[in-house]
Amino acid sequence: MSQLRNLQELPRFSDGLSYLYVEHAVIEQEARAIAVFREEGSVLVPVANLGVLALGPGTRITHAAVRTLASSGVTVLWVGEGYGRFYAQGLGETRSARRLMKQARIWAHPRLHMEVVRRLYRYRFPEPLPDDLTLEQLRGYEGVRVRDTYARFSKETGVPWHGRNYDRGNWGAADPVNRALSAASAFLYGVVHAAIVSSGYSPALGFIHVGKQTSFVYDVADLYKADTTIPAAFYTVAESERGVEGRVRARLKETLREQKVLQRVVSDVHRLFAGLSKELDAEEEEELDPLTALWDPCGEVEGGVAYGGDHPGEGEPQPAG
């Protein structure tokens, strides 16, 4: 959302918190509100009606404005264009760690941790999966689904597909569709990261992917790739193989807006943990190892990331596009 709108037109998170994305503007305090100044004019934003303020490129904000936002419980995010990167955050809307603590307790409980893993896999399928599938079988189903998704869009677009293959140290060596997939994935991670932290959860406490500061971002982002990043990458390359990184980001930005992914992340994460904390409270307290570094009861791990990942990782080169 590059242009300012009347507050009544702003989209809302599913839990009722309104949010506003601003870029190329100056934000100052004005009474008990903030004022957003751009070349075409200014808009007064009552902070009492705001839950999350995302600051995009070209934005300057005064100390007084940040103080007003913080005192009103507004979460401030510093992000890339259209949420395409996540850089930093301010305080949350309630100062409460309740949701993070619930996530941590479930993460540390072996049985409930496994239940979240199962839910993360099952949510990716339109039809219910059998309840008695093992983790290896769930991963097998997911592997088939991902391969079929790549093959389907390759056939639809006519873009050749030879598998997911890229070298982080040599970006240009990858074929256009792999570069487009990596650029699109990085953009999606920014959107998901912003939604996770603004709703009070930790991006680091992942369940399938463990060991990185963005492990939970990878877990959640995988729910949406088949409908967002993969088709965006293939259709972008089908149009032209030139400048795919910038063009796929523009296409994906529109796709995420149309599919309301930013709002869906909050709802889906709440649903992911629904009912589990009550089960935990009902059980007798047990001593758990807080230093567990990896969740994989079968020990099938590569590079600290469980099977099924398609994540560039931190520090992947992102060429201008």
VEXDREN-2710 file (C-alpha; in Angstrom, 1 decimal):
% VEXDREN-2710
k/r/px/py/pz
1/MET/0.0/0.0/0.0
2/SER/2.1/2.9/-1.3
3/GLN/-0.5/5.6/-1.0
4/LEU/-2.1/6.8/2.2
5/ARG/-5.8/6.0/2.7
6/ASN/-8.6/7.1/4.9
7/LEU/-8.2/5.0/8.1
8/GLN/-11.6/3.4/7.5
9/GLU/-10.2/1.8/4.4
10/LEU/-7.2/0.2/6.0
11/PRO/-7.1/-3.6/6.1
12/ARG/-7.1/-5.2/9.5
13/PHE/-5.4/-8.1/11.1
14/SER/-7.8/-10.9/11.8
15/ASP/-7.4/-10.3/15.6
16/GLY/-8.7/-6.8/15.2
17/LEU/-5.5/-4.7/15.2
18/SER/-5.4/-2.2/12.4
19/TYR/-2.1/-1.6/10.6
20/LEU/-0.6/1.0/8.3
21/TYR/2.3/0.8/5.9
22/VAL/4.1/4.1/5.0
23/GLU/7.0/4.8/2.7
24/HIS/8.7/7.9/1.4
25/ALA/7.2/10.1/4.1
26/VAL/8.1/12.1/7.3
27/ILE/6.2/11.2/10.5
28/GLU/5.9/13.6/13.3
29/GLN/4.0/13.9/16.5
30/GLU/0.9/16.0/16.5
31/ALA/-1.1/16.3/19.8
32/ARG/-1.9/12.7/20.8
33/ALA/-1.6/11.5/17.3
34/ILE/1.0/11.3/14.5
35/ALA/1.0/13.2/11.3
36/VAL/2.3/11.6/8.0
37/PHE/3.7/14.2/5.6
38/ARG/4.2/13.4/1.9
39/GLU/4.6/15.6/-1.2
40/GLU/0.8/15.4/-1.9
41/GLY/-0.1/16.5/1.6
42/SER/-0.5/15.2/5.1
43/VAL/-2.7/12.8/7.0
44/LEU/-3.4/12.8/10.7
45/VAL/-3.4/9.2/12.2
46/PRO/-5.0/8.7/15.6
47/VAL/-2.8/6.2/17.3
48/ALA/-5.7/4.9/19.4
49/ASN/-7.0/3.3/16.2
50/LEU/-3.6/1.8/15.2
51/GLY/-2.1/-1.5/16.2
52/VAL/1.0/-1.7/13.9
53/LEU/2.9/0.9/12.0
54/ALA/5.3/-0.4/9.3
55/LEU/7.9/2.0/8.1
56/GLY/9.1/1.3/4.5
57/PRO/11.9/2.8/2.5
58/GLY/12.4/6.6/2.5
59/THR/10.6/7.1/5.8
60/ARG/11.8/9.4/8.6
61/ILE/10.2/9.5/12.0
62/THR/10.8/11.9/14.9
63/HIS/11.7/10.8/18.5
64/ALA/8.5/12.4/19.7
65/ALA/6.4/10.4/17.3
66/VAL/8.1/7.1/18.4
67/ARG/7.4/8.0/22.0
68/THR/3.8/8.7/21.3
69/LEU/3.4/5.4/19.4
70/ALA/5.2/3.4/22.2
71/SER/3.1/5.0/24.9
72/SER/-0.1/4.0/23.0
73/GLY/1.0/0.4/22.6
74/VAL/1.6/0.6/18.8
75/THR/4.1/-1.9/17.4
76/VAL/6.5/-0.1/15.0
77/LEU/8.2/-2.2/12.3
78/TRP/11.1/-1.2/10.1
79/VAL/10.6/-3.1/6.8
80/GLY/11.6/-3.2/3.2
81/GLU/9.4/-2.2/0.3
82/GLY/5.9/-3.7/0.7
83/TYR/7.1/-5.7/3.8
84/GLY/9.7/-7.4/1.5
85/ARG/12.4/-7.3/4.2
86/PHE/12.2/-7.2/8.0
87/TYR/14.8/-5.2/9.7
88/ALA/13.7/-4.3/13.3
89/GLN/10.8/-3.8/15.6
90/GLY/9.7/-1.7/18.6
91/LEU/7.6/-2.8/21.5
92/GLY/4.5/-4.9/21.1
93/GLU/0.9/-3.6/21.6
94/THR/0.4/-5.0/25.1
95/ARG/3.9/-5.3/26.5
96/SER/2.8/-8.8/27.3
97/ALA/4.9/-11.9/26.5
98/ARG/1.9/-14.2/27.0
99/ARG/1.8/-15.5/23.4
100/LEU/5.6/-15.9/23.2
101/MET/5.5/-17.8/26.5
102/LYS/2.8/-20.1/25.2
103/GLN/4.8/-20.8/22.1
104/ALA/7.9/-21.5/24.1
105/ARG/6.1/-23.9/26.5
106/ILE/4.6/-25.8/23.5
107/TRP/8.0/-25.9/21.8
108/ALA/9.7/-27.4/24.8
109/HIS/7.0/-30.1/25.3
110/PRO/7.9/-33.1/23.1
111/ARG/4.3/-34.4/22.5
112/LEU/2.8/-30.9/21.8
113/HIS/5.8/-29.9/19.7
114/MET/5.1/-33.0/17.5
115/GLU/1.5/-32.0/17.3
116/VAL/2.5/-28.6/16.0
117/VAL/4.8/-30.2/13.4
118/ARG/1.8/-32.4/12.3
119/ARG/-0.4/-29.4/12.0
120/LEU/2.1/-27.5/10.0
121/TYR/2.3/-30.3/7.5
122/ARG/-1.5/-31.0/7.4
123/TYR/-2.4/-27.4/6.9
124/ARG/-0.6/-27.5/3.5
125/PHE/-3.1/-30.0/2.1
126/PRO/-6.7/-29.3/1.0
127/GLU/-7.8/-32.7/2.0
128/PRO/-7.4/-34.2/5.5
129/LEU/-4.5/-36.6/5.9
130/PRO/-4.8/-39.8/8.0
131/ASP/-4.2/-39.2/11.7
132/ASP/-1.8/-42.1/12.1
133/LEU/0.9/-40.9/9.7
134/THR/4.4/-40.9/11.1
135/LEU/6.6/-37.8/10.7
136/GLU/8.6/-39.6/7.9
137/GLN/5.3/-40.3/6.1
138/LEU/4.2/-36.6/6.5
139/ARG/7.5/-35.5/5.1
140/GLY/7.1/-37.9/2.2
141/TYR/3.6/-36.5/1.4
142/GLU/5.0/-33.0/1.5
143/GLY/7.9/-33.9/-0.7
144/VAL/5.5/-35.2/-3.3
145/ARG/3.3/-32.2/-3.0
146/VAL/6.2/-29.8/-3.6
147/ARG/7.6/-31.7/-6.6
148/ASP/4.1/-31.9/-8.1
149/THR/3.7/-28.1/-7.6
150/TYR/6.9/-27.4/-9.4
151/ALA/6.1/-29.8/-12.2
152/ARG/2.6/-28.3/-12.6
153/PHE/3.7/-24.7/-13.0
154/SER/6.5/-25.8/-15.3
155/LYS/4.0/-27.4/-17.6
156/GLU/1.5/-24.5/-17.4
157/THR/4.2/-21.9/-18.2
158/GLY/6.5/-23.8/-20.4
159/VAL/9.5/-22.9/-18.2
160/PRO/11.9/-25.8/-18.0
161/TRP/12.4/-27.2/-14.5
162/HIS/15.5/-29.1/-13.5
163/GLY/15.1/-28.9/-9.7
164/ARG/15.8/-26.5/-6.9
165/ASN/19.4/-25.6/-7.3
166/TYR/21.3/-22.4/-6.4
167/ASP/24.7/-21.4/-5.0
168/ARG/24.5/-18.7/-2.4
169/GLY/28.0/-17.5/-3.2
170/ASN/27.4/-17.4/-7.0
171/TRP/23.9/-15.9/-7.5
172/GLY/24.3/-15.5/-11.3
173/ALA/25.1/-19.1/-11.8
174/ALA/21.5/-20.2/-11.0
175/ASP/19.0/-20.4/-13.8
176/PRO/16.3/-17.7/-14.0
177/VAL/13.5/-19.7/-12.3
178/ASN/15.7/-20.6/-9.4
179/ARG/16.8/-16.9/-9.0
180/ALA/13.1/-15.9/-9.1
181/LEU/12.2/-18.5/-6.5
182/SER/14.9/-17.3/-4.1
183/ALA/14.0/-13.6/-4.5
184/ALA/10.3/-14.4/-4.1
185/SER/11.0/-16.6/-1.0
186/ALA/13.0/-13.8/0.6
187/PHE/10.2/-11.3/0.0
188/LEU/7.6/-13.7/1.6
189/TYR/9.8/-14.2/4.6
190/GLY/9.8/-10.5/5.2
191/VAL/6.0/-10.4/5.2
192/VAL/5.6/-13.4/7.4
193/HIS/8.3/-12.2/9.8
194/ALA/6.5/-8.9/10.3
195/ALA/3.2/-10.6/11.0
196/ILE/4.7/-13.0/13.5
197/VAL/6.5/-10.4/15.6
198/SER/3.6/-7.9/15.5
199/SER/1.2/-10.6/16.8
200/GLY/3.5/-11.4/19.8
201/TYR/5.2/-14.6/18.8
202/SER/8.9/-15.4/18.4
203/PRO/10.3/-15.8/14.9
204/ALA/13.2/-18.0/16.3
205/LEU/11.2/-20.8/18.0
206/GLY/10.5/-23.0/15.0
207/PHE/9.0/-26.5/15.1
208/ILE/10.0/-28.1/11.8
209/HIS/13.0/-25.8/11.2
210/VAL/15.1/-25.2/14.3
211/GLY/18.3/-23.4/15.1
212/LYS/18.0/-20.0/13.3
213/GLN/16.6/-16.7/14.4
214/THR/14.0/-17.0/11.7
215/SER/13.2/-20.7/12.0
216/PHE/9.5/-20.1/12.8
217/VAL/9.3/-17.7/9.8
218/TYR/10.3/-20.6/7.6
219/ASP/7.7/-22.9/9.2
220/VAL/4.9/-20.5/8.6
221/ALA/6.0/-19.2/5.1
222/ASP/6.0/-22.8/3.8
223/LEU/2.2/-22.8/4.2
224/TYR/1.8/-20.3/1.4
225/LYS/4.5/-21.0/-1.1
226/ALA/2.5/-23.3/-3.4
227/ASP/0.0/-20.5/-4.0
228/THR/2.3/-17.5/-4.0
229/THR/6.0/-17.7/-4.6
230/ILE/6.1/-20.7/-6.9
231/PRO/3.5/-19.5/-9.4
232/ALA/4.9/-16.0/-9.2
233/ALA/8.4/-17.2/-10.1
234/PHE/7.3/-19.4/-13.0
235/TYR/5.0/-16.9/-14.6
236/THR/7.6/-14.1/-14.2
237/VAL/10.2/-16.2/-16.0
238/ALA/7.7/-17.2/-18.7
239/GLU/7.2/-13.5/-19.6
240/SER/11.0/-12.8/-19.8
241/GLU/14.2/-14.1/-18.3
242/ARG/15.6/-10.6/-17.8
243/GLY/15.5/-8.8/-14.4
244/VAL/13.5/-11.6/-12.8
245/GLU/14.4/-10.6/-9.3
246/GLY/12.7/-7.2/-9.3
247/ARG/9.8/-8.3/-11.5
248/VAL/8.9/-11.4/-9.3
249/ARG/8.9/-9.2/-6.2
250/ALA/6.4/-6.8/-7.9
251/ARG/4.2/-9.7/-9.0
252/LEU/4.4/-11.4/-5.6
253/LYS/3.5/-8.1/-3.8
254/GLU/0.2/-8.0/-5.7
255/THR/-0.4/-11.7/-5.1
256/LEU/0.1/-11.4/-1.4
257/ARG/-2.2/-8.4/-1.3
258/GLU/-4.9/-10.2/-3.2
259/GLN/-4.7/-13.3/-1.1
260/LYS/-4.5/-11.3/2.2
261/VAL/-1.5/-13.3/3.3
262/LEU/-0.4/-10.7/5.9
263/GLN/-3.7/-11.0/7.7
264/ARG/-3.9/-14.8/7.2
265/VAL/-0.5/-15.3/9.0
266/VAL/-1.9/-14.0/12.2
267/SER/-5.0/-16.2/12.1
268/ASP/-3.1/-19.3/11.0
269/VAL/-0.5/-18.9/13.8
270/HIS/-3.3/-18.5/16.4
271/ARG/-5.0/-21.6/15.0
272/LEU/-1.7/-23.5/15.0
273/PHE/-1.4/-23.3/18.8
274/ALA/-5.2/-23.4/19.5
275/GLY/-6.1/-25.6/22.5
276/LEU/-2.5/-26.9/23.2
277/SER/-1.7/-24.6/26.1
278/LYS/-4.8/-26.0/27.9
279/GLU/-3.5/-29.5/27.5
280/LEU/-0.1/-28.4/28.9
281/ASP/-1.7/-26.8/31.9
282/ALA/-3.7/-29.9/32.6
283/GLU/-0.6/-32.1/32.7
284/GLU/1.7/-32.5/35.7
285/GLU/4.8/-30.4/35.4
286/GLU/7.8/-32.2/34.0
287/GLU/11.4/-31.3/33.8
288/LEU/12.4/-30.4/30.2
289/ASP/15.7/-29.6/28.6
290/PRO/15.6/-25.9/27.6
291/LEU/18.7/-26.3/25.5
292/THR/17.3/-28.6/22.9
293/ALA/18.7/-27.3/19.7
294/LEU/16.9/-29.4/17.1
295/TRP/13.6/-31.1/16.7
296/ASP/13.8/-34.3/14.8
297/PRO/13.2/-37.5/16.7
298/CYS/14.6/-39.5/13.8
299/GLY/17.8/-37.6/13.5
300/GLU/17.3/-36.8/9.8
301/VAL/18.9/-33.4/9.7
302/GLU/21.0/-31.5/7.1
303/GLY/22.8/-28.4/8.1
304/GLY/20.7/-27.8/11.2
305/VAL/17.5/-27.6/9.1
306/ALA/14.9/-30.3/8.8
307/TYR/13.8/-31.9/5.6
308/GLY/11.5/-29.9/3.3
309/GLY/13.3/-26.5/3.6
310/ASP/13.7/-24.1/0.7
311/HIS/15.2/-21.3/2.6
312/PRO/18.1/-19.1/1.3
313/GLY/19.2/-18.5/4.9
314/GLU/20.7/-15.5/6.4
315/GLY/23.0/-13.4/4.3
316/GLU/22.0/-14.8/0.9
317/PRO/22.9/-12.2/-1.8
318/GLN/19.9/-10.3/-3.0
319/PRO/20.8/-8.5/-6.2
320/ALA/19.1/-5.3/-7.2
321/GLY/16.1/-5.8/-9.3
END
